[in-house]
Amino acid sequence: MKRRQTALLVGLMLLAGGVSLALAGSSPGQTTDDIWEDSPGPSRRPRWHRWFDDETIERIMKGIRQRDPEKARELAELRKKDFEQFKSELGRHGRKEIEQISRERFEAWRQRRQTQFIAWLKTNYPDKEAELTKLKEKDPQLYVKSYEHLEGKYGLIFDADNNNPELGALLKEDLLLKDRRNELIRRFRHERSGAKRQALGSDLQEVVARRYDLIVRRKEIAYEELQRKLGDLQRQIEKSKNDIVEWQDADTRLENIRRRVEALTEGKMRFKWD
């Protein structure tokens, strides 16, 4: 239960308070608007801004109208004039609805994951899936506990299978090897025959050697992933460097200042600057 509560909390935090790491692009002669941000760095825009289709906005507005009709009218007017500022204000006054939507989205995600995990279990560990399915109607409470146990044991393999099939295959084999290792250790400790103990020891050495090779390959995969992330970071660094060079250009500087003053005085802001 504690594990499920932790997962729920993390999920809600990701959904309601996550930040987008996407960087704004720039075109020749026009730099990104991030030059005016108070704190340089990745966008601090909440992830729930991505939900803002008409249906979601109306749902949030409906809740605000019930609590504060006057504020809802102000927001409706602001929406027509400055959509970015409207979203920020909607976040402030519609927190109750946004948190509810966050919980619903997380629950929908959790149910999708559970369905996908059970389907994967049926393909990869059919005996485990069959045992679990029998409990669903027979003993729902035990079913939940059994599911949590299986998700705890096989969840990492499931995720790896979806993201990196090679890593998934390694984890599956490693799980078998660990079971085999434990069985050999148990038999070795209870065996009294010297010859049989020697044979068990030889088998155990083979299992340990194979696990060693698997662990090294897993570390290689992790290293390759770090290299990929480093490549992405290097590209971001290069982009940041190019942006700075462009911003330091005298003509670009004057143009950015002109655009900013125009936006401030004429209310034509396309982005939330402050």
C-alpha positions in Angstrom: 0.0 0.0 0.0 2.8 2.4 0.9 4.4 1.7 -2.5 1.1 2.6 -4.3 0.7 5.8 -2.3 4.3 6.8 -3.2 3.6 6.1 -6.9 0.4 8.1 -6.8 2.2 11.1 -5.2 5.0 11.0 -7.7 2.6 10.7 -10.6 0.5 13.7 -9.4 3.7 15.7 -9.0 4.8 14.9 -12.5 1.4 15.7 -13.9 0.5 18.8 -12.0 3.9 20.4 -11.3 6.2 19.1 -14.0 8.1 21.4 -16.2 8.6 21.2 -20.0 12.2 20.9 -21.0 11.6 21.7 -24.6 13.7 24.6 -25.9 12.2 27.4 -28.0 13.6 27.4 -31.5 14.8 30.5 -33.4 14.8 31.5 -37.0 17.3 33.7 -38.9 17.0 37.3 -37.8 14.7 36.4 -34.8 16.2 35.1 -31.6 14.2 33.3 -28.9 12.2 35.4 -26.5 14.0 33.8 -23.5 16.3 36.8 -23.5 13.7 38.5 -21.3 13.2 35.7 -18.8 14.1 36.6 -15.2 15.9 33.3 -14.7 17.7 31.9 -17.8 17.3 28.1 -18.3 14.7 25.6 -19.3 11.1 26.7 -19.6 9.3 26.8 -16.2 5.9 26.5 -17.8 3.8 23.9 -15.9 3.1 20.7 -17.7 -0.6 21.2 -17.3 -0.4 24.0 -19.8 -0.2 21.3 -22.4 -3.8 20.2 -21.5 -5.3 23.5 -22.6 -7.7 22.4 -25.3 -11.1 24.1 -25.4 -12.8 21.3 -23.4 -10.3 21.4 -20.6 -10.4 25.2 -20.3 -14.2 25.1 -20.2 -14.1 22.5 -17.4 -11.8 24.7 -15.3 -13.8 27.8 -16.1 -17.0 26.1 -15.1 -15.6 25.5 -11.6 -14.4 29.0 -11.3 -17.8 30.4 -12.4 -19.4 28.4 -9.6 -17.1 29.8 -7.0 -16.5 33.3 -8.3 -18.6 34.5 -11.2 -16.9 37.9 -11.4 -13.4 36.4 -11.6 -14.7 34.0 -14.3 -15.9 37.1 -16.4 -12.5 38.8 -15.9 -10.7 35.6 -17.1 -13.0 35.3 -20.1 -12.0 38.9 -21.1 -8.4 38.2 -20.5 -8.5 35.1 -22.7 -9.5 37.3 -25.7 -6.7 39.8 -25.0 -3.7 37.8 -23.8 -3.9 34.0 -23.9 -0.6 33.4 -22.2 -1.5 35.6 -19.3 -4.9 34.0 -19.2 -3.3 30.6 -18.8 -1.3 31.8 -15.8 -4.3 33.3 -14.2 -6.3 30.2 -14.9 -3.7 28.2 -13.1 -4.0 30.4 -10.0 -7.7 30.4 -9.8 -8.5 27.0 -11.2 -6.1 25.0 -9.0 -8.9 22.8 -7.6 -10.0 21.7 -11.0 -6.4 21.3 -12.2 -5.5 19.0 -9.3 -8.7 17.0 -10.0 -7.7 16.6 -13.6 -4.2 15.6 -12.5 -5.6 12.8 -10.4 -7.8 11.6 -13.2 -5.0 11.6 -15.7 -2.7 9.8 -13.4 -5.4 7.2 -12.6 -6.0 6.7 -16.4 -2.3 6.3 -16.9 -2.1 3.8 -14.0 -4.9 1.8 -15.5 -3.3 1.8 -18.9 0.0 0.6 -17.4 -1.8 -2.1 -15.5 -3.6 -3.4 -18.6 -0.4 -3.3 -20.6 1.6 -5.0 -17.9 -0.9 -7.9 -17.5 -0.9 -8.4 -21.3 2.9 -8.4 -21.3 2.9 -10.8 -18.3 0.6 -13.2 -20.3 3.1 -13.2 -23.2 6.3 -13.5 -21.1 5.2 -15.3 -17.9 1.8 -16.9 -18.8 1.7 -19.0 -15.6 2.0 -15.9 -13.5 -0.7 -14.2 -15.5 -3.0 -17.2 -15.2 -2.6 -17.3 -11.4 -3.3 -13.6 -11.2 -6.4 -13.7 -13.4 -7.9 -16.5 -11.2 -7.8 -14.2 -8.2 -9.5 -11.3 -9.8 -13.0 -12.6 -9.1 -12.2 -15.1 -6.4 -10.4 -12.8 -4.0 -10.1 -9.1 -5.2 -8.1 -8.1 -2.2 -5.6 -10.8 -2.7 -5.6 -10.0 -6.4 -4.4 -6.4 -5.7 -1.6 -7.7 -3.4 -0.6 -10.3 -6.0 -0.5 -7.7 -8.7 1.6 -5.4 -6.6 4.1 -8.2 -5.9 4.3 -9.2 -9.6 4.7 -5.5 -10.7 7.4 -5.1 -8.1 9.2 -8.2 -9.4 8.7 -7.8 -13.1 8.0 -4.1 -13.5 11.6 -3.2 -14.3 11.8 -5.9 -17.0 8.4 -4.7 -18.4 9.7 -1.1 -18.7 13.0 -2.2 -20.2 11.2 -4.4 -22.7 9.3 -1.4 -24.0 12.2 1.0 -24.1 15.2 -1.3 -24.9 14.4 -4.9 -25.9 18.1 -5.9 -25.5 18.1 -4.7 -21.9 14.7 -6.4 -21.3 16.1 -9.7 -22.5 19.2 -9.3 -20.3 17.0 -8.7 -17.3 14.8 -11.7 -18.0 17.8 -13.9 -18.2 19.3 -12.4 -15.1 16.2 -13.1 -13.2 16.4 -16.7 -14.2 20.0 -16.9 -13.2 19.3 -15.4 -9.8 16.6 -18.0 -9.2 19.0 -20.7 -10.3 21.8 -19.3 -8.1 19.5 -19.3 -5.0 18.5 -22.9 -5.7 22.1 -24.0 -6.1 23.1 -22.3 -2.9 20.3 -23.9 -1.0 21.2 -27.3 -2.3 24.9 -26.8 -1.7 24.3 -25.9 2.0 22.3 -29.0 2.6 24.4 -31.4 0.6 26.6 -33.7 2.6 28.3 -35.6 -0.3 31.6 -34.1 -1.3 31.3 -35.1 -4.9 27.8 -33.6 -5.2 28.9 -30.4 -3.5 31.8 -30.1 -5.9 29.3 -30.5 -8.9 27.0 -27.9 -7.4 29.9 -25.6 -6.8 30.9 -25.9 -10.5 27.3 -25.2 -11.6 27.2 -22.2 -9.3 30.4 -20.8 -10.7 29.0 -21.0 -14.2 25.9 -19.1 -13.1 27.9 -16.5 -11.4 30.2 -16.1 -14.4 27.2 -15.6 -16.7 25.6 -13.1 -14.4 28.9 -11.2 -14.3 28.8 -10.9 -18.1 25.2 -9.8 -18.1 26.0 -7.1 -15.5 28.9 -5.8 -17.6 26.6 -5.6 -20.6 24.0 -3.8 -18.6 26.6 -1.3 -17.6 27.6 -0.9 -21.2 24.0 -0.1 -22.2 23.8 2.4 -19.4 27.1 4.0 -20.6 25.7 4.1 -24.2 22.6 5.9 -22.9 24.7 8.4 -21.0 26.7 9.0 -24.2 23.4 9.7 -26.0 22.3 12.2 -23.3 25.7 13.8 -23.4 25.3 14.3 -27.2 21.9 15.9 -26.6 23.4 18.1 -23.9 26.3 19.1 -26.2 23.9 20.1 -28.9 22.0 22.2 -26.3 25.3 23.8 -25.2 26.1 24.6 -28.8 22.7 26.2 -29.4 23.0 28.2 -26.2 26.4 29.5 -27.4 25.0 30.4 -30.8 22.1 32.2 -29.1 24.4 34.3 -27.0 26.5 35.2 -30.0 23.4 36.3 -31.9 22.1 38.3 -28.9 25.4 40.1 -28.7 25.1 41.3 -32.3 24.4 45.0 -32.2 21.5 44.9 -34.8 19.9 42.0 -33.1 20.1 43.8 -29.8 18.3 46.8 -31.1 15.7 44.7 -32.8 14.9 42.7 -29.7 14.6 45.9 -27.6 12.3 47.4 -30.2 10.1 44.3 -30.2 10.0 44.2 -26.4 9.0 47.8 -26.1 6.4 47.4 -28.7 4.9 44.4 -26.9 4.9 46.2 -23.6 3.3 49.3 -24.9 0.8 47.8 -27.4 -0.2 44.6 -25.6 0.9 42.4 -28.5 2.9 39.9 -26.4 2.9 36.4 -28.0 4.6 34.8 -24.9 4.5 35.2 -21.2 7.6 37.3 -20.5 7.6 37.6 -16.7 
